[in-house]
């Protein structure tokens, strides 16, 4: 370990810090983030009760944590409902709203729900949701792919590199559909 590196705390130690109201808010905020970052990194699937506990505390990092859990598909439908209630009582948060909308759209697609291209693009093509676009592309109907690219170019919420990556992924999918033997 280099001189700049700090020994990392265990998840139990981190949990104890973010739950303790007597510890300064900055330490609680960072402990909450680090606890959940480690949880996601470990591949652990949190229980609904663990996720619901997040909404009972006052901590500036709650939206960051919930957004991370949404991105990694670690929120159940009931957790998503709780997250929406949290947003309603905390003046909303556009970034977190975008993460939740994208995850809900992806969950609907996974259940086989039919979605219009306009609704799909509205939920997925937002600042900070490129992860959701990449997750959706392989399961989208072909007619939605062109619309997704068109809207992402029009709205310019993704970087040029992300838009190029999206075009490359879609081109590869179309190539495989046209010539499945080359896949």
N, CA and C atoms as an extended XYZ file, in Angstrom:
549
Properties=species:S:1:pos:R:3:atomname:S:1:resname:S:1:resid:I:1 pbc="F F F"
N         0.852       -1.186        0.000 N   UNK     1
C         0.000        0.000        0.000 CA  UNK     1
C         0.887        1.235        0.000 C   UNK     1
N         0.600        2.161       -0.941 N   UNK     2
C         1.369        3.391       -1.034 CA  UNK     2
C         1.064        4.338        0.110 C   UNK     2
N         1.871        5.375        0.234 N   UNK     3
C         1.695        6.310        1.344 CA  UNK     3
C         0.400        7.109        1.225 C   UNK     3
N        -0.140        7.256        0.006 N   UNK     4
C        -1.366        8.013       -0.184 CA  UNK     4
C        -2.621        7.183        0.054 C   UNK     4
N        -2.491        5.868        0.078 N   UNK     5
C        -3.651        5.004        0.195 CA  UNK     5
C        -4.063        4.841        1.656 C   UNK     5
N        -5.375        4.875        1.859 N   UNK     6
C        -5.915        4.659        3.190 CA  UNK     6
C        -6.432        3.229        3.268 C   UNK     6
N        -6.290        2.606        4.411 N   UNK     7
C        -6.894        1.276        4.516 CA  UNK     7
C        -8.406        1.412        4.407 C   UNK     7
N        -9.029        0.527        3.654 N   UNK     8
C       -10.479        0.644        3.482 CA  UNK     8
C       -11.187        0.060        4.692 C   UNK     8
N       -12.333        0.611        4.973 N   UNK     9
C       -13.139        0.146        6.104 CA  UNK     9
C       -14.005       -1.011        5.644 C   UNK     9
N       -14.369       -1.818        6.602 N   UNK    10
C       -15.285       -2.913        6.296 CA  UNK    10
C       -16.673       -2.328        6.076 C   UNK    10
N       -17.520       -3.104        5.442 N   UNK    11
C       -18.889       -2.639        5.220 CA  UNK    11
C       -19.610       -2.445        6.550 C   UNK    11
N       -19.308       -3.277        7.532 N   UNK    12
C       -19.935       -3.120        8.853 CA  UNK    12
C       -19.535       -1.788        9.482 C   UNK    12
N       -18.259       -1.422        9.356 N   UNK    13
C       -17.801       -0.136        9.893 CA  UNK    13
C       -18.450        1.033        9.151 C   UNK    13
N       -18.534        0.912        7.827 N   UNK    14
C       -19.167        1.967        7.032 CA  UNK    14
C       -20.636        2.128        7.399 C   UNK    14
N       -21.324        0.998        7.552 N   UNK    15
C       -22.745        1.046        7.913 CA  UNK    15
C       -22.921        1.714        9.281 C   UNK    15
N       -22.062        1.397       10.217 N   UNK    16
C       -22.157        1.993       11.552 CA  UNK    16
C       -21.975        3.512       11.484 C   UNK    16
N       -21.101        3.980       10.605 N   UNK    17
C       -20.862        5.420       10.482 CA  UNK    17
C       -22.074        6.113        9.869 C   UNK    17
N       -22.597        5.595        8.743 N   UNK    18
C       -23.693        6.336        8.109 CA  UNK    18
C       -24.989        6.248        8.887 C   UNK    18
N       -25.080        5.325        9.822 N   UNK    19
C       -26.278        5.228       10.662 CA  UNK    19
C       -26.183        6.082       11.930 C   UNK    19
N       -25.002        6.527       12.282 N   UNK    20
C       -24.784        7.237       13.546 CA  UNK    20
C       -25.025        8.740       13.390 C   UNK    20
N       -26.099        9.271       13.968 N   UNK    21
C       -26.402       10.703       13.820 CA  UNK    21
C       -25.415       11.612       14.552 C   UNK    21
N       -24.557       11.048       15.397 N   UNK    22
C       -23.595       11.860       16.147 CA  UNK    22
C       -22.309       12.115       15.368 C   UNK    22
N       -22.150       11.466       14.236 N   UNK    23
C       -20.958       11.654       13.408 CA  UNK    23
C       -21.260       12.760       12.409 C   UNK    23
N       -20.224       13.529       12.051 N   UNK    24
C       -20.438       14.661       11.143 CA  UNK    24
C       -21.055       14.206        9.824 C   UNK    24
N       -21.823       15.112        9.216 N   UNK    25
C       -22.600       14.751        8.022 CA  UNK    25
C       -21.715       14.342        6.850 C   UNK    25
N       -20.563       14.985        6.678 N   UNK    26
C       -19.687       14.614        5.559 CA  UNK    26
C       -19.246       13.154        5.682 C   UNK    26
N       -18.837       12.744        6.857 N   UNK    27
C       -18.399       11.355        7.062 CA  UNK    27
C       -19.545       10.380        6.839 C   UNK    27
N       -20.741       10.751        7.301 N   UNK    28
C       -21.907        9.884        7.076 CA  UNK    28
C       -22.226        9.774        5.585 C   UNK    28
N       -22.143       10.905        4.885 N   UNK    29
C       -22.423       10.898        3.442 CA  UNK    29
C       -21.437       10.010        2.691 C   UNK    29
N       -20.164       10.178        2.979 N   UNK    30
C       -19.145        9.390        2.278 CA  UNK    30
C       -19.213        7.914        2.654 C   UNK    30
N       -19.552        7.622        3.900 N   UNK    31
C       -19.681        6.229        4.332 CA  UNK    31
C       -20.860        5.552        3.658 C   UNK    31
N       -21.958        6.280        3.522 N   UNK    32
C       -23.115        5.726        2.821 CA  UNK    32
C       -22.746        5.385        1.388 C   UNK    32
N       -22.102        6.316        0.693 N   UNK    33
C       -21.705        6.082       -0.693 CA  UNK    33
C       -20.744        4.897       -0.786 C   UNK    33
N       -19.733        4.879        0.058 N   UNK    34
C       -18.728        3.813       -0.019 CA  UNK    34
C       -19.336        2.454        0.307 C   UNK    34
N       -20.233        2.400        1.283 N   UNK    35
C       -20.895        1.146        1.632 CA  UNK    35
C       -21.621        0.576        0.413 C   UNK    35
N       -22.413        1.409       -0.258 N   UNK    36
C       -23.197        0.929       -1.394 CA  UNK    36
C       -22.335        0.698       -2.625 C   UNK    36
N       -21.299        1.487       -2.785 N   UNK    37
C       -20.373        1.245       -3.901 CA  UNK    37
C       -19.723       -0.125       -3.747 C   UNK    37
N       -19.292       -0.441       -2.531 N   UNK    38
C       -18.703       -1.757       -2.267 CA  UNK    38
C       -19.730       -2.868       -2.455 C   UNK    38
N       -20.951       -2.632       -2.032 N   UNK    39
C       -22.010       -3.634       -2.175 CA  UNK    39
C       -22.206       -3.973       -3.652 C   UNK    39
N       -22.293       -2.939       -4.480 N   UNK    40
C       -22.471       -3.155       -5.919 CA  UNK    40
C       -21.238       -3.839       -6.512 C   UNK    40
N       -20.063       -3.378       -6.111 N   UNK    41
C       -18.817       -3.957       -6.619 CA  UNK    41
C       -18.701       -5.434       -6.252 C   UNK    41
N       -19.179       -5.799       -5.075 N   UNK    42
C       -19.129       -7.197       -4.630 CA  UNK    42
C       -20.154       -8.074       -5.344 C   UNK    42
N       -21.063       -7.448       -6.070 N   UNK    43
C       -22.104       -8.199       -6.771 CA  UNK    43
C       -23.240       -8.653       -5.870 C   UNK    43
N       -23.280       -8.116       -4.673 N   UNK    44
C       -24.334       -8.495       -3.731 CA  UNK    44
C       -25.654       -7.839       -4.136 C   UNK    44
N       -26.725       -8.576       -3.992 N   UNK    45
C       -28.060       -8.044       -4.279 CA  UNK    45
C       -28.694       -7.639       -2.947 C   UNK    45
N       -28.905       -6.342       -2.746 N   UNK    46
C       -29.472       -5.897       -1.466 CA  UNK    46
C       -30.936       -6.314       -1.328 C   UNK    46
N       -31.344       -6.521       -0.107 N   UNK    47
C       -32.752       -6.837        0.152 CA  UNK    47
C       -33.562       -5.549        0.035 C   UNK    47
N       -34.864       -5.705       -0.141 N   UNK    48
C       -35.731       -4.527       -0.176 CA  UNK    48
C       -35.615       -3.732        1.113 C   UNK    48
N       -35.502       -4.422        2.256 N   UNK    49
C       -35.386       -3.718        3.540 CA  UNK    49
C       -34.119       -2.872        3.602 C   UNK    49
N       -33.010       -3.387        3.064 N   UNK    50
C       -31.765       -2.611        3.048 CA  UNK    50
C       -31.928       -1.360        2.193 C   UNK    50
N       -32.571       -1.518        1.048 N   UNK    51
C       -32.776       -0.368        0.170 CA  UNK    51
C       -33.752        0.621        0.810 C   UNK    51
N       -34.817        0.109        1.393 N   UNK    52
C       -35.806        0.994        2.018 CA  UNK    52
C       -35.198        1.805        3.160 C   UNK    52
N       -34.210        1.233        3.840 N   UNK    53
C       -33.551        1.956        4.935 CA  UNK    53
C       -32.900        3.246        4.434 C   UNK    53
N       -32.423        3.241        3.212 N   UNK    54
C       -31.777        4.433        2.649 CA  UNK    54
C       -32.723        5.624        2.693 C   UNK    54
N       -34.004        5.363        2.434 N   UNK    55
C       -34.968        6.460        2.337 CA  UNK    55
C       -35.379        7.017        3.699 C   UNK    55
N       -34.945        6.378        4.771 N   UNK    56
C       -35.321        6.843        6.109 CA  UNK    56
C       -34.282        7.781        6.706 C   UNK    56
N       -33.176        7.984        6.024 N   UNK    57
C       -32.109        8.825        6.576 CA  UNK    57
C       -32.012       10.132        5.798 C   UNK    57
N       -31.486       11.124        6.440 N   UNK    58
C       -31.195       12.389        5.773 CA  UNK    58
C       -29.722       12.362        5.410 C   UNK    58
N       -29.458       12.261        4.108 N   UNK    59
C       -28.088       12.155        3.635 CA  UNK    59
C       -28.066       12.632        2.189 C   UNK    59
N       -27.167       13.563        1.887 N   UNK    60
C       -27.101       14.139        0.547 CA  UNK    60
C       -26.750       13.107       -0.526 C   UNK    60
N       -26.170       11.978       -0.141 N   UNK    61
C       -25.748       10.974       -1.126 CA  UNK    61
C       -26.841        9.967       -1.466 C   UNK    61
N       -28.029       10.069       -0.847 N   UNK    62
C       -29.110        9.129       -1.140 CA  UNK    62
C       -29.413        9.076       -2.642 C   UNK    62
N       -29.589       10.223       -3.339 N   UNK    63
C       -29.854       10.122       -4.779 CA  UNK    63
C       -28.738        9.420       -5.555 C   UNK    63
N       -27.489        9.662       -5.169 N   UNK    64
C       -26.366        8.999       -5.844 CA  UNK    64
C       -26.440        7.485       -5.667 C   UNK    64
N       -26.726        7.064       -4.451 N   UNK    65
C       -26.802        5.634       -4.148 CA  UNK    65
C       -27.956        4.984       -4.900 C   UNK    65
N       -29.124        5.601       -4.848 N   UNK    66
C       -30.296        5.033       -5.515 CA  UNK    66
C       -30.075        5.005       -7.028 C   UNK    66
N       -29.461        6.045       -7.573 N   UNK    67
C       -29.142        6.055       -8.999 CA  UNK    67
C       -28.198        4.929       -9.373 C   UNK    67
N       -27.195        4.691       -8.536 N   UNK    68
C       -26.264        3.589       -8.783 CA  UNK    68
C       -26.995        2.247       -8.756 C   UNK    68
N       -27.857        2.062       -7.790 N   UNK    69
C       -28.621        0.807       -7.699 CA  UNK    69
C       -29.541        0.644       -8.908 C   UNK    69
N       -30.110        1.734       -9.388 N   UNK    70
C       -30.964        1.667      -10.584 CA  UNK    70
C       -30.126        1.279      -11.797 C   UNK    70
N       -28.966        1.880      -11.943 N   UNK    71
C       -28.097        1.570      -13.078 CA  UNK    71
C       -27.680        0.100      -13.090 C   UNK    71
N       -27.471       -0.460      -11.937 N   UNK    72
C       -26.985       -1.844      -11.837 CA  UNK    72
C       -28.118       -2.859      -11.705 C   UNK    72
N       -29.352       -2.413      -11.905 N   UNK    73
C       -30.535       -3.293      -11.846 CA  UNK    73
C       -30.683       -3.964      -10.482 C   UNK    73
N       -30.437       -3.207       -9.422 N   UNK    74
C       -30.514       -3.744       -8.068 CA  UNK    74
C       -31.703       -3.189       -7.286 C   UNK    74
N       -32.665       -2.622       -7.991 N   UNK    75
C       -33.875       -2.129       -7.339 CA  UNK    75
C       -35.061       -2.979       -7.785 C   UNK    75
N       -35.829       -3.436       -6.823 N   UNK    76
C       -37.065       -4.155       -7.138 CA  UNK    76
C       -38.142       -3.134       -7.477 C   UNK    76
N       -39.293       -3.617       -7.906 N   UNK    77
C       -40.402       -2.715       -8.206 CA  UNK    77
C       -40.825       -1.942       -6.954 C   UNK    77
N       -40.849       -2.609       -5.790 N   UNK    78
C       -41.251       -1.895       -4.569 CA  UNK    78
C       -40.201       -0.854       -4.173 C   UNK    78
N       -38.921       -1.142       -4.425 N   UNK    79
C       -37.878       -0.153       -4.148 CA  UNK    79
C       -38.003        1.047       -5.082 C   UNK    79
N       -38.365        0.783       -6.338 N   UNK    80
C       -38.585        1.887       -7.279 CA  UNK    80
C       -39.745        2.771       -6.816 C   UNK    80
N       -40.792        2.149       -6.318 N   UNK    81
C       -41.934        2.904       -5.804 CA  UNK    81
C       -41.498        3.773       -4.624 C   UNK    81
N       -40.696        3.200       -3.729 N   UNK    82
C       -40.187        3.972       -2.584 CA  UNK    82
C       -39.297        5.112       -3.049 C   UNK    82
N       -38.504        4.868       -4.080 N   UNK    83
C       -37.638        5.920       -4.608 CA  UNK    83
C       -38.477        7.071       -5.173 C   UNK    83
N       -39.569        6.743       -5.831 N   UNK    84
C       -40.458        7.783       -6.368 CA  UNK    84
C       -41.069        8.603       -5.224 C   UNK    84
N       -41.455        7.923       -4.148 N   UNK    85
C       -42.005        8.626       -2.992 CA  UNK    85
C       -40.943        9.530       -2.370 C   UNK    85
N       -39.720        9.051       -2.298 N   UNK    86
C       -38.608        9.843       -1.782 CA  UNK    86
C       -38.450       11.112       -2.627 C   UNK    86
N       -38.465       10.951       -3.944 N   UNK    87
C       -38.323       12.106       -4.840 CA  UNK    87
C       -39.423       13.132       -4.604 C   UNK    87
N       -40.638       12.650       -4.399 N   UNK    88
C       -41.777       13.556       -4.199 CA  UNK    88
C       -41.630       14.394       -2.937 C   UNK    88
N       -40.964       13.859       -1.931 N   UNK    89
C       -40.813       14.589       -0.668 CA  UNK    89
C       -39.481       15.327       -0.559 C   UNK    89
N       -38.619       15.194       -1.561 N   UNK    90
C       -37.312       15.850       -1.529 CA  UNK    90
C       -37.087       16.717       -2.767 C   UNK    90
N       -38.123       17.437       -3.185 N   UNK    91
C       -38.039       18.388       -4.293 CA  UNK    91
C       -37.536       17.781       -5.594 C   UNK    91
N       -37.718       16.497       -5.769 N   UNK    92
C       -37.289       15.861       -7.014 CA  UNK    92
C       -35.788       15.955       -7.202 C   UNK    92
N       -35.307       15.316       -8.188 N   UNK    93
C       -33.889       15.326       -8.531 CA  UNK    93
C       -33.859       14.860       -9.986 C   UNK    93
N       -33.624       15.766      -10.930 N   UNK    94
C       -33.706       15.387      -12.349 CA  UNK    94
C       -32.817       14.205      -12.723 C   UNK    94
N       -31.595       14.166      -12.176 N   UNK    95
C       -30.695       13.064      -12.508 CA  UNK    95
C       -31.260       11.742      -11.999 C   UNK    95
N       -31.707       11.714      -10.749 N   UNK    96
C       -32.259       10.481      -10.191 CA  UNK    96
C       -33.558       10.102      -10.903 C   UNK    96
N       -34.381       11.074      -11.222 N   UNK    97
C       -35.603       10.791      -11.966 CA  UNK    97
C       -35.274       10.106      -13.293 C   UNK    97
N       -34.255       10.593      -13.983 N   UNK    98
C       -33.849        9.991      -15.256 CA  UNK    98
C       -33.380        8.548      -15.054 C   UNK    98
N       -32.628        8.297      -13.970 N   UNK    99
C       -32.150        6.935      -13.706 CA  UNK    99
C       -33.320        5.982      -13.442 C   UNK    99
N       -34.290        6.448      -12.648 N   UNK   100
C       -35.445        5.612      -12.316 CA  UNK   100
C       -36.340        5.382      -13.535 C   UNK   100
N       -36.549        6.427      -14.332 N   UNK   101
C       -37.360        6.275      -15.547 CA  UNK   101
C       -36.716        5.257      -16.490 C   UNK   101
N       -35.405        5.365      -16.636 N   UNK   102
C       -34.696        4.438      -17.525 CA  UNK   102
C       -34.801        3.003      -17.010 C   UNK   102
N       -34.603        2.814      -15.710 N   UNK   103
C       -34.676        1.458      -15.157 CA  UNK   103
C       -36.083        0.899      -15.299 C   UNK   103
N       -37.093        1.718      -15.033 N   UNK   104
C       -38.472        1.239      -15.181 CA  UNK   104
C       -38.771        0.854      -16.627 C   UNK   104
N       -38.249        1.622      -17.574 N   UNK   105
C       -38.446        1.294      -18.982 CA  UNK   105
C       -37.780       -0.044      -19.301 C   UNK   105
N       -36.578       -0.245      -18.807 N   UNK   106
C       -35.864       -1.499      -19.056 CA  UNK   106
C       -36.577       -2.684      -18.404 C   UNK   106
N       -37.127       -2.470      -17.213 N   UNK   107
C       -37.878       -3.544      -16.552 CA  UNK   107
C       -39.119       -3.901      -17.360 C   UNK   107
N       -39.782       -2.892      -17.916 N   UNK   108
C       -40.948       -3.136      -18.759 CA  UNK   108
C       -40.580       -3.909      -20.018 C   UNK   108
N       -39.470       -3.522      -20.630 N   UNK   109
C       -39.013       -4.253      -21.817 CA  UNK   109
C       -38.701       -5.703      -21.480 C   UNK   109
N       -38.090       -5.922      -20.321 N   UNK   110
C       -37.750       -7.281      -19.898 CA  UNK   110
C       -39.003       -8.126      -19.664 C   UNK   110
N       -40.090       -7.469      -19.248 N   UNK   111
C       -41.358       -8.182      -19.043 CA  UNK   111
C       -42.105       -8.393      -20.353 C   UNK   111
N       -41.559       -7.850      -21.436 N   UNK   112
C       -42.194       -8.022      -22.738 CA  UNK   112
C       -43.230       -6.972      -23.076 C   UNK   112
N       -43.259       -5.892      -22.321 N   UNK   113
C       -44.220       -4.829      -22.608 CA  UNK   113
C       -43.858       -4.143      -23.923 C   UNK   113
N       -44.868       -3.831      -24.699 N   UNK   114
C       -44.648       -3.106      -25.946 CA  UNK   114
C       -44.635       -1.612      -25.624 C   UNK   114
N       -43.682       -0.931      -26.198 N   UNK   115
C       -43.489        0.478      -25.897 CA  UNK   115
C       -43.319        1.234      -27.210 C   UNK   115
N       -43.896        2.412      -27.288 N   UNK   116
C       -43.709        3.227      -28.493 CA  UNK   116
C       -42.275        3.748      -28.524 C   UNK   116
N       -41.791        4.001      -29.712 N   UNK   117
C       -40.435        4.530      -29.867 CA  UNK   117
C       -40.302        5.868      -29.150 C   UNK   117
N       -41.358        6.683      -29.214 N   UNK   118
C       -41.311        8.001      -28.564 CA  UNK   118
C       -41.163        7.870      -27.049 C   UNK   118
N       -41.958        6.982      -26.436 N   UNK   119
C       -41.861        6.778      -24.981 CA  UNK   119
C       -40.507        6.205      -24.601 C   UNK   119
N       -40.033        5.262      -25.403 N   UNK   120
C       -38.736        4.644      -25.144 CA  UNK   120
C       -37.631        5.695      -25.180 C   UNK   120
N       -37.605        6.486      -26.238 N   UNK   121
C       -36.566        7.506      -26.368 CA  UNK   121
C       -36.681        8.556      -25.275 C   UNK   121
N       -37.908        8.898      -24.904 N   UNK   122
C       -38.100        9.886      -23.846 CA  UNK   122
C       -37.520        9.384      -22.523 C   UNK   122
N       -37.676        8.099      -22.239 N   UNK   123
C       -37.173        7.544      -20.977 CA  UNK   123
C       -35.669        7.274      -21.016 C   UNK   123
N       -35.131        6.945      -22.186 N   UNK   124
C       -33.732        6.514      -22.236 CA  UNK   124
C       -32.747        7.583      -22.687 C   UNK   124
N       -33.174        8.501      -23.521 N   UNK   125
C       -32.234        9.480      -24.073 CA  UNK   125
C       -32.266       10.743      -23.228 C   UNK   125
N       -31.574       10.663      -22.104 N   UNK   126
C       -31.447       11.784      -21.171 CA  UNK   126
C       -30.011       11.840      -20.682 C   UNK   126
N       -29.643       12.973      -20.180 N   UNK   127
C       -28.288       13.126      -19.652 CA  UNK   127
C       -28.083       12.142      -18.507 C   UNK   127
N       -27.030       11.341      -18.604 N   UNK   128
C       -26.695       10.398      -17.546 CA  UNK   128
C       -27.304        9.022      -17.698 C   UNK   128
N       -27.976        8.744      -18.826 N   UNK   129
C       -28.617        7.435      -18.977 CA  UNK   129
C       -28.054        6.620      -20.140 C   UNK   129
N       -26.856        6.914      -20.563 N   UNK   130
C       -26.275        6.159      -21.669 CA  UNK   130
C       -26.188        4.674      -21.330 C   UNK   130
N       -25.946        4.359      -20.068 N   UNK   131
C       -25.909        2.957      -19.628 CA  UNK   131
C       -27.196        2.237      -20.013 C   UNK   131
N       -28.336        2.920      -19.882 N   UNK   132
C       -29.629        2.306      -20.166 CA  UNK   132
C       -29.823        2.093      -21.668 C   UNK   132
N       -29.350        3.029      -22.458 N   UNK   133
C       -29.448        2.877      -23.908 CA  UNK   133
C       -28.691        1.630      -24.345 C   UNK   133
N       -27.476        1.466      -23.849 N   UNK   134
C       -26.686        0.289      -24.223 CA  UNK   134
C       -27.331       -1.005      -23.744 C   UNK   134
N       -27.975       -0.964      -22.605 N   UNK   135
C       -28.655       -2.146      -22.081 CA  UNK   135
C       -29.894       -2.473      -22.912 C   UNK   135
N       -30.552       -1.453      -23.441 N   UNK   136
C       -31.794       -1.657      -24.190 CA  UNK   136
C       -31.571       -2.078      -25.640 C   UNK   136
N       -30.514       -1.587      -26.253 N   UNK   137
C       -30.315       -1.794      -27.687 CA  UNK   137
C       -30.464       -3.255      -28.130 C   UNK   137
N       -29.871       -4.223      -27.454 N   UNK   138
C       -29.986       -5.604      -27.945 CA  UNK   138
C       -31.403       -6.177      -27.931 C   UNK   138
N       -32.301       -5.614      -27.144 N   UNK   139
C       -33.649       -6.177      -27.044 CA  UNK   139
C       -34.717       -5.332      -27.737 C   UNK   139
N       -34.313       -4.236      -28.341 N   UNK   140
C       -35.281       -3.357      -28.990 CA  UNK   140
C       -35.687       -3.892      -30.358 C   UNK   140
N       -36.928       -3.632      -30.741 N   UNK   141
C       -37.340       -3.960      -32.107 CA  UNK   141
C       -36.517       -3.123      -33.096 C   UNK   141
N       -36.201       -3.659      -34.259 N   UNK   142
C       -35.364       -2.932      -35.226 CA  UNK   142
C       -35.869       -1.530      -35.565 C   UNK   142
N       -37.191       -1.357      -35.609 N   UNK   143
C       -37.723       -0.037      -35.968 CA  UNK   143
C       -37.418        1.022      -34.900 C   UNK   143
N       -37.143        0.608      -33.681 N   UNK   144
C       -36.815        1.561      -32.616 CA  UNK   144
C       -35.344        1.990      -32.651 C   UNK   144
N       -34.492        1.181      -33.230 N   UNK   145
C       -33.058        1.484      -33.211 CA  UNK   145
C       -32.730        2.773      -33.953 C   UNK   145
N       -33.280        2.945      -35.152 N   UNK   146
C       -33.031        4.165      -35.913 CA  UNK   146
C       -33.544        5.393      -35.187 C   UNK   146
N       -34.715        5.254      -34.572 N   UNK   147
C       -35.299        6.367      -33.816 CA  UNK   147
C       -34.415        6.723      -32.613 C   UNK   147
N       -33.884        5.725      -31.973 N   UNK   148
C       -33.004        5.946      -30.823 CA  UNK   148
C       -31.761        6.731      -31.240 C   UNK   148
N       -31.166        6.357      -32.347 N   UNK   149
C       -29.989        7.085      -32.842 CA  UNK   149
C       -30.374        8.505      -33.229 C   UNK   149
N       -31.480        8.654      -33.969 N   UNK   150
C       -31.920        9.975      -34.409 CA  UNK   150
C       -32.160       10.904      -33.223 C   UNK   150
N       -32.872       10.415      -32.220 N   UNK   151
C       -33.171       11.242      -31.044 CA  UNK   151
C       -31.901       11.561      -30.260 C   UNK   151
N       -30.998       10.594      -30.144 N   UNK   152
C       -29.760       10.873      -29.393 CA  UNK   152
C       -28.921       11.933      -30.107 C   UNK   152
N       -28.930       11.927      -31.446 N   UNK   153
C       -28.217       12.965      -32.192 CA  UNK   153
C       -28.916       14.317      -32.041 C   UNK   153
N       -30.236       14.284      -32.078 N   UNK   154
C       -31.022       15.510      -31.990 CA  UNK   154
C       -30.891       16.177      -30.611 C   UNK   154
N       -30.998       15.390      -29.565 N   UNK   155
C       -30.969       15.946      -28.205 CA  UNK   155
C       -29.562       16.258      -27.719 C   UNK   155
N       -28.588       15.564      -28.231 N   UNK   156
C       -27.174       15.761      -27.870 CA  UNK   156
C       -26.932       15.720      -26.357 C   UNK   156
N       -27.580       14.784      -25.690 N   UNK   157
C       -27.345       14.635      -24.256 CA  UNK   157
C       -26.186       13.681      -23.982 C   UNK   157
N       -25.776       12.937      -24.997 N   UNK   158
C       -24.636       12.041      -24.851 CA  UNK   158
C       -23.427       12.692      -25.528 C   UNK   158
N       -22.257       12.296      -25.101 N   UNK   159
C       -21.050       12.836      -25.727 CA  UNK   159
C       -20.948       12.327      -27.158 C   UNK   159
N       -20.112       12.963      -27.941 N   UNK   160
C       -19.890       12.524      -29.314 CA  UNK   160
C       -19.395       11.079      -29.328 C   UNK   160
N       -18.505       10.749      -28.404 N   UNK   161
C       -17.995        9.382      -28.316 CA  UNK   161
C       -19.093        8.379      -27.979 C   UNK   161
N       -19.992        8.757      -27.078 N   UNK   162
C       -21.102        7.864      -26.738 CA  UNK   162
C       -22.038        7.681      -27.925 C   UNK   162
N       -22.330        8.778      -28.630 N   UNK   163
C       -23.203        8.663      -29.803 CA  UNK   163
C       -22.562        7.785      -30.874 C   UNK   163
N       -21.273        7.941      -31.071 N   UNK   164
C       -20.558        7.103      -32.037 CA  UNK   164
C       -20.600        5.635      -31.593 C   UNK   164
N       -20.388        5.401      -30.305 N   UNK   165
C       -20.439        4.034      -29.771 CA  UNK   165
C       -21.824        3.423      -29.998 C   UNK   165
N       -22.870        4.208      -29.762 N   UNK   166
C       -24.238        3.740      -29.992 CA  UNK   166
C       -24.429        3.358      -31.461 C   UNK   166
N       -23.977        4.202      -32.369 N   UNK   167
C       -24.102        3.895      -33.800 CA  UNK   167
C       -23.348        2.617      -34.155 C   UNK   167
N       -22.180        2.431      -33.562 N   UNK   168
C       -21.388        1.230      -33.821 CA  UNK   168
C       -22.104       -0.019      -33.320 C   UNK   168
N       -22.659        0.047      -32.120 N   UNK   169
C       -23.379       -1.093      -31.548 CA  UNK   169
C       -24.599       -1.434      -32.401 C   UNK   169
N       -25.356       -0.427      -32.787 N   UNK   170
C       -26.551       -0.652      -33.610 CA  UNK   170
C       -26.150       -1.217      -34.977 C   UNK   170
N       -25.096       -0.694      -35.582 N   UNK   171
C       -24.624       -1.223      -36.875 CA  UNK   171
C       -24.241       -2.682      -36.758 C   UNK   171
N       -23.577       -3.036      -35.663 N   UNK   172
C       -23.172       -4.431      -35.440 CA  UNK   172
C       -24.397       -5.335      -35.287 C   UNK   172
N       -25.391       -4.881      -34.574 N   UNK   173
C       -26.621       -5.666      -34.402 CA  UNK   173
C       -27.307       -5.856      -35.760 C   UNK   173
N       -27.392       -4.795      -36.534 N   UNK   174
C       -28.024       -4.893      -37.865 CA  UNK   174
C       -27.228       -5.822      -38.774 C   UNK   174
N       -25.912       -5.758      -38.699 N   UNK   175
C       -25.069       -6.631      -39.521 CA  UNK   175
C       -25.325       -8.092      -39.174 C   UNK   175
N       -25.412       -8.381      -37.869 N   UNK   176
C       -25.679       -9.756      -37.430 CA  UNK   176
C       -27.053      -10.238      -37.875 C   UNK   176
N       -28.043       -9.321      -37.840 N   UNK   177
C       -29.394       -9.704      -38.289 CA  UNK   177
C       -29.417      -10.032      -39.777 C   UNK   177
N       -28.644       -9.272      -40.565 N   UNK   178
C       -28.610       -9.504      -42.003 CA  UNK   178
C       -27.820      -10.746      -42.367 C   UNK   178
N       -26.792      -11.064      -41.598 N   UNK   179
C       -25.939      -12.220      -41.894 CA  UNK   179
C       -25.646      -12.969      -40.586 C   UNK   179
N       -26.615      -13.764      -40.099 N   UNK   180
C       -26.443      -14.444      -38.807 CA  UNK   180
C       -25.262      -15.415      -38.771 C   UNK   180
N       -24.839      -15.901      -39.930 N   UNK   181
C       -23.712      -16.844      -39.959 CA  UNK   181
C       -22.382      -16.167      -39.641 C   UNK   181
N       -22.297      -14.833      -39.882 N   UNK   182
C       -21.040      -14.109      -39.618 CA  UNK   182
C       -20.919      -13.708      -38.155 C   UNK   182
N       -22.059      -13.697      -37.379 N   UNK   183
C       -22.131      -13.235      -36.010 CA  UNK   183
C       -21.031      -13.637      -35.156 C   UNK   183
